[in-house]
Amino acid sequence: MNRTRSRTFAVDQACAAAVEPARAAAEEIARTGEVGEHLGFQTEGERVVTHYFACLDRAYRGWRWAITVTRASRARNVTISETVLLPGAGALLPPAWVPWSERLLPGDLGVGDLLPTSEDDDRLAPGFTETDDDSDRQMIFEYGLGRARVLSAIGRDRAVHRWHAGDSGPHTPLAHAAPAQCSTCGFYWPLAGALRLGFGVCANEYAPDDGKVVAADHGCGAHSEAAVVAPVTAEQPVPILDDLGYDLMEEGALAVGSVEDEGAEPLGHS
């Protein structure tokens, strides 16, 4: 079995002893008083040594000046090769850099912005890939008319989770206050394929989700079967019929239809 071994170099004594020239080089690039004690050295290659000095700048605590010196073959004089400020153990560092494509959030894409996808995007699959569900095939079989890539199973599952947990899912105040779910609404247009049972498009122009994908268990007040109840106002009192009330009348006191007793109250319910 082959094993890769890192080459080790012998310490060049002339380069290792060049502490003061290295300090002078550090003081040239640093401000006055920012170069501290010598922290040691490290052999980088043949006749190449890097000296480390403490950085006293309060803004760079834990950092250190790294001065690399070298010497030509058979030469006695040591020259400065590189000067740089490097972080040491416990140094305060910025957060790891994240590519711009991974920092984007929904809604960040504006007019004219382009968001290219990588060739190995796991949300997409080659356009000639056939799915298990015949109704969910996303390709055109005529030669030259098919798409290069289509939605993969991973991309579909991520979309399902995102839609169901978002504003068009069942866990929103709008859905909780709805009279019924979208699946029972006449304006609910189910999607085709594998997503048909769980999602559809709202086709109600007065609904807040008009033209958007909504979960089947989402809902809003614009449901097609929502009952319209007129509010009761003081100008429109609700009539109440009392079926149990009655009046006591003396026997023979009133003849029904008598002209002589037009001012008497007829027998009836109160």
Rosetta silent file (secondary structure, phi, psi, omega in degrees, C-alpha in Angstrom):
SEQUENCE: MNRTRSRTFAVDQACAAAVEPARAAAEEIARTGEVGEHLGFQTEGERVVTHYFACLDRAYRGWRWAITVTRASRARNVTISETVLLPGAGALLPPAWVPWSERLLPGDLGVGDLLPTSEDDDRLAPGFTETDDDSDRQMIFEYGLGRARVLSAIGRDRAVHRWHAGDSGPHTPLAHAAPAQCSTCGFYWPLAGALRLGFGVCANEYAPDDGKVVAADHGCGAHSEAAVVAPVTAEQPVPILDDLGYDLMEEGALAVGSVEDEGAEPLGHS
SCORE:     score description
SCORE:     0.000 S_00000001
   1 L     0.000  130.289 -179.116    0.000    0.000    0.000 S_00000001
   2 L   -84.797  136.098  178.395    1.402    3.381   -1.010 S_00000001
   3 L  -123.891  134.071  179.371    1.440    6.079    1.616 S_00000001
   4 L   -84.998  122.454 -178.531    1.991    9.758    0.947 S_00000001
   5 L  -111.051  133.302  177.203    4.638   11.169    3.252 S_00000001
   6 L   -77.563  135.979 -177.743    5.144   14.885    3.794 S_00000001
   7 L   -76.064  134.305  176.914    8.703   15.959    3.241 S_00000001
   8 L  -104.628  143.608 -178.210   10.496   17.387    6.244 S_00000001
   9 L  -116.408  145.148  176.432   13.209   20.000    5.941 S_00000001
  10 L   -72.793  146.339 -179.230   16.134   20.627    8.202 S_00000001
  11 L   -70.651  126.052  175.849   16.132   23.913   10.073 S_00000001
  12 L   -81.506  118.520 -173.404   18.348   26.464    8.415 S_00000001
  13 H   -65.871  -37.291 -179.880   20.308   27.993   11.255 S_00000001
  14 H   -66.004  -41.643  178.676   20.925   31.310    9.500 S_00000001
  15 H   -69.833  -38.361  179.834   17.213   31.793    8.787 S_00000001
  16 H   -66.398  -29.003 -179.270   16.241   30.676   12.287 S_00000001
  17 L   -85.185   -5.614 -176.012   18.609   33.204   13.807 S_00000001
  18 L   -85.324   55.929 -179.327   17.247   36.107   11.735 S_00000001
  19 H   -73.799  -45.940 -177.300   14.820   37.256   14.425 S_00000001
  20 H   -66.936  -42.798  174.642   15.785   40.916   14.399 S_00000001
  21 H   -60.378  -36.743  177.901   15.626   41.328   10.602 S_00000001
  22 H   -67.349  -38.876  178.096   12.192   39.688   10.679 S_00000001
  23 H   -64.528  -41.193  179.197   11.067   42.025   13.487 S_00000001
  24 H   -62.322  -37.044  177.900   12.273   45.037   11.530 S_00000001
  25 H   -67.295  -38.015  178.366   10.250   43.881    8.516 S_00000001
  26 H   -66.749  -38.417 -179.390    7.134   43.502   10.689 S_00000001
  27 H   -69.777  -22.540  177.602    7.559   46.973   12.148 S_00000001
  28 H   -70.601  -33.687 -178.267    7.725   48.425    8.646 S_00000001
  29 H   -96.450  -14.143 -179.809    4.220   47.222    7.771 S_00000001
  30 L  -100.958  163.543  174.762    2.700   47.673   11.251 S_00000001
  31 L   -78.916  163.913 -175.452    2.003   50.828   13.186 S_00000001
  32 L   -60.275  129.275  176.535    4.291   51.850   15.996 S_00000001
  33 L    84.676    7.492 -177.984    4.005   49.620   19.026 S_00000001
  34 L   -96.872   -5.714  179.754    1.916   46.865   17.356 S_00000001
  35 E  -100.953  119.405 -177.019    4.699   44.258   17.107 S_00000001
  36 E   -98.633 -148.814 -175.595    5.089   42.229   20.292 S_00000001
  37 E   -70.562  159.688  177.549    7.278   39.408   21.480 S_00000001
  38 E   -76.100  125.403 -175.017    8.746   36.713   19.269 S_00000001
  39 E   -99.057   -0.047 -179.347    6.460   33.651   19.339 S_00000001
  40 E   120.125 -174.136 -179.382    8.791   31.218   17.577 S_00000001
  41 E  -141.494  166.690  179.780    9.427   30.081   14.043 S_00000001
  42 E  -141.978  133.690  178.232    8.413   27.317   11.636 S_00000001
  43 E   -78.105  123.843 -177.825   10.368   25.720    8.795 S_00000001
  44 E   -99.558  -25.588 -177.392    8.468   26.100    5.524 S_00000001
  45 E  -175.030 -166.866  179.594   10.986   24.561    3.115 S_00000001
  46 L   -71.417  116.242 -177.224   14.630   24.250    2.293 S_00000001
  47 L    59.955   35.056  177.188   16.310   27.389    3.677 S_00000001
  48 E  -132.481  123.001 -177.704   12.867   28.957    4.281 S_00000001
  49 E  -135.362  140.444  176.857   11.688   29.892    7.812 S_00000001
  50 E  -111.181  123.895  177.512    8.672   31.888    9.038 S_00000001
  51 E   -97.976  141.621 -178.869    9.016   33.923   12.253 S_00000001
  52 E  -116.062  136.019  177.560    5.922   34.815   14.298 S_00000001
  53 E  -128.842  145.123  179.410    5.462   37.931   16.426 S_00000001
  54 E   -67.697  140.897  176.165    2.545   38.874   18.661 S_00000001
  55 E   -96.587  121.849 -176.653    0.173   41.541   17.323 S_00000001
  56 L   -94.233    2.575  177.043   -0.556   44.182   19.983 S_00000001
  57 L   -68.995  125.779 -176.776   -3.345   45.890   18.052 S_00000001
  58 H   -65.907  -19.773  178.455   -6.490   45.642   20.210 S_00000001
  59 H   -80.870  -12.928 -177.800   -8.594   45.143   17.082 S_00000001
  60 H  -128.166   53.996  177.739   -6.617   41.990   16.185 S_00000001
  61 L   -67.793  135.033 -177.859   -6.343   40.081   19.416 S_00000001
  62 L    87.691   -6.401  177.870   -5.028   36.587   18.889 S_00000001
  63 E   -88.765  167.671 -179.013   -3.473   37.492   15.545 S_00000001
  64 E  -149.714  148.351  176.234    0.249   37.384   14.825 S_00000001
  65 E   -80.794  129.851  179.589    2.725   38.837   12.380 S_00000001
  66 E  -115.542  114.813 -178.185    4.221   36.200   10.099 S_00000001
  67 E  -116.670  116.217 -179.332    7.534   37.123    8.476 S_00000001
  68 E   -97.280  127.566  178.512    9.055   34.586    6.092 S_00000001
  69 E  -118.227  156.119 -179.328   12.801   34.754    5.490 S_00000001
  70 E  -146.923  168.649 -179.803   14.929   32.772    3.076 S_00000001
  71 L  -144.975  132.906  177.872   18.513   32.309    1.999 S_00000001
  72 L   -70.246  159.172 -179.592   19.924   31.403   -1.380 S_00000001
  73 L   -61.001  128.793  178.283   22.121   28.343   -1.719 S_00000001
  74 L    67.519   11.886  176.870   25.621   29.005   -0.385 S_00000001
  75 L   -97.043  151.171  179.974   24.669   32.585    0.490 S_00000001
  76 L   -96.545  -28.951 -176.114   25.224   34.040    3.935 S_00000001
  77 L   -81.964  139.539  177.855   22.748   36.892    3.848 S_00000001
  78 L   -99.907  134.403 -179.946   19.091   36.281    4.768 S_00000001
  79 E  -116.158  157.064  178.627   16.403   38.169    2.842 S_00000001
  80 E   -84.372  126.431 -178.974   12.753   38.895    3.590 S_00000001
  81 E   -99.611  -42.093 -175.194   10.420   36.853    1.402 S_00000001
  82 E  -155.876  144.048  175.182    6.920   37.645    2.709 S_00000001
  83 E  -129.894  131.948 -177.228    5.191   39.653    5.446 S_00000001
  84 E  -158.362  156.032  175.811    1.591   39.034    6.485 S_00000001
  85 E  -103.551  119.697 -174.841   -0.788   39.207    9.449 S_00000001
  86 E  -120.845  148.943  176.710   -2.305   35.787   10.241 S_00000001
  87 E   -75.244  141.855  175.968   -4.862   34.615   12.822 S_00000001
  88 L  -106.953 -165.592  179.584   -3.585   32.494   15.682 S_00000001
  89 L   -67.083  129.165  179.440   -5.284   30.251   18.217 S_00000001
  90 L    80.052    9.640 -179.926   -8.343   31.983   19.682 S_00000001
  91 L   -71.052  145.817  177.478   -8.273   34.829   17.159 S_00000001
  92 L   -77.617  119.062 -175.592  -11.512   36.639   16.423 S_00000001
  93 L  -120.024  152.424  174.798  -12.529   35.661   12.894 S_00000001
  94 L   -70.424  161.363  177.296  -15.441   36.666   10.644 S_00000001
  95 L   -62.765  156.775 -178.960  -18.129   34.068    9.951 S_00000001
  96 L   -59.213  140.548 -178.935  -17.468   31.578    7.197 S_00000001
  97 L   -71.408  134.400  179.304  -18.102   32.932    3.739 S_00000001
  98 L  -116.165  129.149  179.459  -21.304   31.681    2.135 S_00000001
  99 L   -56.488  149.309 -176.600  -21.757   31.850   -1.657 S_00000001
 100 H   -59.470  -33.145 -178.359  -24.320   34.374   -2.811 S_00000001
 101 H   -66.779  -23.110  178.875  -26.461   31.620   -4.317 S_00000001
 102 H   -94.198   -7.900  178.531  -26.866   30.089   -0.845 S_00000001
 103 H   -93.644  -11.339 -178.090  -27.657   33.414    0.837 S_00000001
 104 L   -66.455  143.558  176.449  -30.695   34.159   -1.314 S_00000001
 105 L  -119.980  157.127  176.762  -34.096   34.079    0.326 S_00000001
 106 L   -55.694  129.389 -178.853  -37.550   33.808   -1.262 S_00000001
 107 L    98.625   -9.294  179.897  -38.478   37.234   -2.573 S_00000001
 108 L   -75.020  -24.004 -176.487  -34.892   38.478   -3.056 S_00000001
 109 L   -75.089  121.083 -178.620  -35.009   38.032   -6.827 S_00000001
 110 L  -104.778 -174.706 -179.289  -35.961   41.310   -8.466 S_00000001
 111 L   -66.844  126.510  179.032  -36.819   42.472  -11.956 S_00000001
 112 L    88.936   -9.901  178.876  -33.972   41.669  -14.326 S_00000001
 113 L   -76.726  143.664  178.286  -32.091   39.457  -11.839 S_00000001
 114 L  -116.204  136.880  178.942  -30.872   36.068  -13.050 S_00000001
 115 L  -125.132   88.884 -179.800  -30.471   33.011  -10.814 S_00000001
 116 L   -72.351  149.773  177.057  -28.596   30.263  -12.691 S_00000001
 117 L  -106.598  146.023 -179.594  -28.747   26.695  -11.380 S_00000001
 118 L   -74.375  161.344 -178.472  -25.754   24.392  -11.217 S_00000001
 119 L   -68.223  -25.423 -178.693  -25.524   21.278  -13.354 S_00000001
 120 L  -103.620   25.354  178.104  -25.623   19.036  -10.274 S_00000001
 121 L   -62.100  119.513 -175.712  -28.633   20.706   -8.618 S_00000001
 122 L   -73.989   -6.237  175.561  -30.383   17.851   -6.803 S_00000001
 123 L   -79.264  -11.061 -176.719  -33.770   19.550   -7.253 S_00000001
 124 E  -121.177  154.437  178.203  -33.628   18.765  -10.978 S_00000001
 125 E  -133.690  157.174  178.648  -33.327   15.582  -12.993 S_00000001
 126 E   -55.572  145.270 -175.797  -32.566   14.980  -16.696 S_00000001
 127 L   -65.253  -20.508  179.843  -35.537   15.623  -18.949 S_00000001
 128 L   -86.497    0.557  179.501  -35.509   12.074  -20.336 S_00000001
 129 L   -75.687  130.955  178.374  -36.065   10.597  -16.851 S_00000001
 130 L   -99.614  141.653  178.440  -39.464    8.975  -16.485 S_00000001
 131 L   -91.576  167.771 -179.544  -41.333    8.966  -13.184 S_00000001
 132 L   -70.173  -31.950 -177.714  -43.238    6.076  -11.689 S_00000001
 133 L   -90.453  120.622 -178.366  -46.554    7.887  -12.006 S_00000001
 134 H   -61.291  -31.974 -177.936  -47.753    8.103  -15.612 S_00000001
 135 H   -79.353   -5.060 -176.575  -49.739   11.237  -14.811 S_00000001
 136 H  -114.012   15.583  178.257  -46.645   12.950  -13.421 S_00000001
 137 L   -71.311  133.049 -174.081  -44.304   12.598  -16.395 S_00000001
 138 L  -116.478   49.317  179.509  -42.699   15.922  -17.176 S_00000001
 139 L  -143.813  157.584  174.478  -41.318   15.429  -20.660 S_00000001
 140 L  -108.034  123.171 -169.271  -42.400   15.719  -24.268 S_00000001
 141 L   -77.159  -16.978  178.705  -41.510   12.583  -26.145 S_00000001
 142 L   -64.850  138.165 -175.828  -41.154   14.188  -29.574 S_00000001
 143 L   -60.985  129.202  175.596  -37.485   14.470  -30.456 S_00000001
 144 L    86.911   -4.239 -178.183  -36.052   17.900  -29.737 S_00000001
 145 L  -106.409   -8.314 -178.386  -39.091   19.202  -27.841 S_00000001
 146 L   -77.487  156.630  176.362  -38.341   17.878  -24.364 S_00000001
 147 L   -77.577  150.883 -178.699  -36.895   20.006  -21.566 S_00000001
 148 L   -66.330  -38.987  179.557  -33.256   19.507  -20.625 S_00000001
 149 E  -141.222  149.814  179.234  -34.106   19.038  -16.932 S_00000001
 150 E  -130.953  173.813 -177.515  -37.275   18.529  -14.910 S_00000001
 151 E   -67.850  130.439  178.636  -38.204   18.509  -11.231 S_00000001
 152 L   -88.850  173.929  178.283  -36.681   15.617   -9.315 S_00000001
 153 H   -63.654  -36.486  178.055  -38.241   13.765   -6.381 S_00000001
 154 H   -65.608  -44.685  178.013  -36.016   15.726   -3.983 S_00000001
 155 H   -63.248  -37.305  178.220  -37.106   19.031   -5.490 S_00000001
 156 H   -66.610  -42.557 -179.605  -40.751   18.002   -5.305 S_00000001
 157 H   -65.394  -37.626  177.895  -40.499   16.970   -1.646 S_00000001
 158 H   -65.846  -39.553  178.315  -38.831   20.257   -0.727 S_00000001
 159 H   -65.138  -41.327  178.844  -41.577   22.201   -2.477 S_00000001
 160 H   -60.357  -46.225  179.893  -44.272   20.193   -0.674 S_00000001
 161 H   -64.822  -41.071 -177.848  -42.698   20.911    2.719 S_00000001
 162 H   -67.619  -43.078 -179.464  -42.187   24.600    1.903 S_00000001
 163 H   -68.850  -40.747 -176.127  -45.734   25.142    0.613 S_00000001
 164 H   -70.734  -29.713 -179.319  -47.399   23.237    3.439 S_00000001
 165 H   -92.567   -3.823 -176.162  -45.429   25.123    6.112 S_00000001
 166 L   -91.429 -161.668 -176.424  -45.803   28.534    4.461 S_00000001
 167 L   -69.246  -16.980  179.379  -48.518   31.181    4.287 S_00000001
 168 L  -102.664   18.798  177.905  -50.654   28.996    2.020 S_00000001
 169 L   -99.619 -171.926 -175.716  -50.642   26.042    4.403 S_00000001
 170 L   -84.644   -7.963 -173.069  -53.017   25.004    7.163 S_00000001
 171 L  -103.334   48.438  178.520  -51.073   26.556   10.065 S_00000001
 172 L  -126.269  154.933  177.123  -51.952   30.211    9.551 S_00000001
 173 H   -57.817  -34.670  178.978  -54.504   32.478   11.270 S_00000001
 174 H   -63.144  -42.502 -179.521  -56.297   32.868    7.928 S_00000001
 175 H   -70.505  -36.278 -179.459  -56.732   29.115    7.589 S_00000001
 176 H   -67.515  -30.756 -179.165  -57.820   28.675   11.217 S_00000001
 177 L   -90.021   -1.356 -177.493  -60.575   31.280   10.807 S_00000001
 178 L   -72.127  148.216  178.490  -61.823   29.877    7.484 S_00000001
 179 L   -70.080  -24.174 -179.657  -65.289   28.311    7.340 S_00000001
 180 L  -162.510  170.841 -178.964  -63.952   25.240    5.486 S_00000001
 181 L   -80.736  160.474 -179.687  -60.871   23.862    3.773 S_00000001
 182 H   -63.865  -27.891 -177.439  -59.794   24.687    0.249 S_00000001
 183 H   -63.396  -20.105  179.321  -60.351   21.093   -0.838 S_00000001
 184 H  -103.166    7.392 -177.261  -64.123   21.669   -0.550 S_00000001
 185 L   -92.084  140.513  179.379  -64.104   25.053   -2.308 S_00000001
 186 L   -68.918  -19.825  179.471  -65.402   25.414   -5.853 S_00000001
 187 L   -89.697    2.830 -178.812  -62.539   27.767   -6.715 S_00000001
 188 E   -85.132  120.855 -177.938  -59.928   25.151   -5.774 S_00000001
 189 E  -110.568  102.814 -176.158  -58.138   23.817   -8.870 S_00000001
 190 E   -62.526  145.833  174.519  -56.141   20.648   -7.994 S_00000001
 191 L   -73.193  163.419  178.052  -52.669   20.219   -9.405 S_00000001
 192 L   -91.413  162.368  174.547  -51.898   17.352  -11.732 S_00000001
 193 H    79.890 -149.693 -173.889  -49.742   14.356  -10.969 S_00000001
 194 H   -68.477  -19.846 -179.017  -48.463   13.260   -7.594 S_00000001
 195 H   -89.725    2.877 -174.878  -49.322   16.622   -5.954 S_00000001
 196 L   -61.746  -37.558 -175.702  -53.002   16.437   -6.879 S_00000001
 197 L   -74.645  -19.661 -173.918  -54.115   15.083   -3.500 S_00000001
 198 L  -114.946  -18.383 -173.562  -52.370   17.738   -1.455 S_00000001
 199 E  -143.819  156.561  177.118  -52.206   20.980   -3.420 S_00000001
 200 E  -156.030 -174.935  179.766  -54.071   23.095   -5.917 S_00000001
 201 E  -114.962  135.638  177.508  -54.348   26.627   -7.279 S_00000001
 202 E   -79.968  128.765 -178.332  -56.801   29.217   -5.963 S_00000001
 203 L  -116.054   22.395  179.087  -58.974   30.618   -8.769 S_00000001
 204 L   -99.323  114.855 -175.880  -61.048   33.091   -6.733 S_00000001
 205 L   -64.856  -18.893 -179.909  -60.191   36.653   -7.744 S_00000001
 206 L   -95.416   -4.467 -179.347  -61.392   37.959   -4.366 S_00000001
 207 L   -84.404  149.191  179.326  -59.340   35.531   -2.295 S_00000001
 208 L   -65.673  -20.891 -178.892  -55.955   36.603   -0.869 S_00000001
 209 L  -105.118   24.109 -178.530  -54.294   33.553   -2.496 S_00000001
 210 E   -58.416  128.627  179.475  -55.737   34.035   -5.968 S_00000001
 211 L    78.972    7.886 -178.580  -53.397   32.484   -8.554 S_00000001
 212 L  -113.098  157.033  175.081  -51.189   30.864   -5.879 S_00000001
 213 E   -75.553  128.002  179.506  -50.560   27.264   -4.899 S_00000001
 214 E  -127.043  151.085  176.479  -52.491   26.430   -1.718 S_00000001
 215 E   -73.713  152.619 -179.350  -52.638   23.315    0.399 S_00000001
 216 L   -62.544  -29.710  179.473  -55.808   21.265    0.292 S_00000001
 217 L   -96.920   15.724  170.877  -56.278   21.881    4.049 S_00000001
 218 L   -79.773  176.960  178.665  -55.712   25.631    3.710 S_00000001
 219 L  -174.571  162.588  176.018  -58.700   27.975    3.782 S_00000001
 220 L  -155.004  177.415 -177.885  -59.927   31.563    3.766 S_00000001
 221 L   -75.032   -7.337 -179.586  -63.122   33.562    4.097 S_00000001
 222 L   -94.004   25.936  178.661  -63.728   33.553    0.338 S_00000001
 223 L   -59.585  140.315 -175.232  -64.807   29.889    0.338 S_00000001
 224 L   -62.838  -26.104 -177.482  -67.395   29.189   -2.357 S_00000001
 225 L  -104.998   16.354  178.835  -69.849   27.700    0.155 S_00000001
 226 L   -67.724  129.360 -178.897  -69.471   30.360    2.843 S_00000001
 227 L   -76.987  140.406  177.866  -72.950   31.386    4.081 S_00000001
 228 L   -97.138  117.730 -179.554  -73.873   35.069    3.882 S_00000001
 229 L  -114.877  121.778  179.966  -75.521   36.260    7.116 S_00000001
 230 L   -73.355  134.311  179.939  -76.970   39.789    7.223 S_00000001
 231 L   -69.313  145.635  179.142  -75.958   41.660   10.383 S_00000001
 232 L   -87.639  126.825 -179.763  -78.709   42.559   12.846 S_00000001
 233 L  -119.823  171.141 -179.779  -79.083   46.317   13.421 S_00000001
 234 L   -68.605  -29.943  179.941  -81.294   48.461   15.612 S_00000001
 235 L   -75.211  -17.607 -178.769  -83.285   49.620   12.567 S_00000001
 236 L  -124.757   76.584 -179.504  -84.065   45.984   11.673 S_00000001
 237 L   -69.104  150.640  178.902  -85.205   44.197   14.860 S_00000001
 238 L   -83.890  120.884  179.454  -85.684   40.456   14.746 S_00000001
 239 L   -69.443  142.107  179.848  -89.432   39.584   15.180 S_00000001
 240 L  -123.117  127.559  179.753  -90.249   37.111   17.968 S_00000001
 241 L  -103.188  120.649  179.505  -93.462   35.025   17.978 S_00000001
 242 L   -94.725  106.360 -178.874  -94.751   33.967   21.412 S_00000001
 243 L   -83.726   -9.712 -175.155  -96.683   30.716   20.946 S_00000001
 244 L  -103.034  -16.013 -177.707  -97.429   30.254   24.671 S_00000001
 245 L   -80.026  150.948  177.843  -98.986   33.623   25.585 S_00000001
 246 L  -158.035  164.718  179.074 -102.790   34.202   25.601 S_00000001
 247 L  -114.868  143.740  176.524 -105.494   36.660   26.952 S_00000001
 248 L   -91.530  126.471 -178.694 -108.481   35.818   29.195 S_00000001
 249 L  -122.102  146.315  176.553 -111.821   37.122   27.829 S_00000001
 250 L   -72.276  142.917 -177.474 -115.299   37.091   29.435 S_00000001
 251 L   -65.711  128.514  178.307 -117.703   34.663   27.843 S_00000001
 252 L    78.902    2.866 -177.330 -120.067   36.402   25.391 S_00000001
 253 L   -72.014  -23.523 -175.943 -118.319   39.750   25.793 S_00000001
 254 L  -143.315  130.500  173.497 -117.393   39.897   22.126 S_00000001
 255 L  -100.892  129.501 -176.816 -118.962   38.491   19.042 S_00000001
 256 L   -63.314  128.194  177.851 -116.537   37.879   16.286 S_00000001
 257 L    84.049    7.916 -178.826 -117.190   40.288   13.414 S_00000001
 258 L   -73.676  132.354 -179.554 -119.580   42.492   15.480 S_00000001
 259 L   -74.587  -28.636 -175.638 -119.760   46.045   14.184 S_00000001
 260 L   -69.896  -24.996 -176.159 -120.825   47.409   17.610 S_00000001
 261 L  -110.927   48.656 -177.589 -117.569   46.398   19.286 S_00000001
 262 L   -68.710  -24.601 -178.012 -115.082   47.725   16.782 S_00000001
 263 L   -85.061   -9.032 -178.847 -112.883   49.189   19.558 S_00000001
 264 L   -77.460  150.558  178.732 -112.540   45.899   21.464 S_00000001
 265 L   -79.765  133.099 -179.924 -109.384   43.808   21.093 S_00000001
 266 L   -72.226  158.256  177.647 -109.949   40.534   19.246 S_00000001
 267 L   -71.240  127.910 -179.062 -109.150   37.227   20.829 S_00000001
 268 L  -178.284 -171.620 -179.522 -105.680   36.191   19.871 S_00000001
 269 L   -84.557  146.117  178.070 -102.089   35.769   20.944 S_00000001
 270 L   -79.800    0.000    0.000 -100.236   38.564   22.662 S_00000001
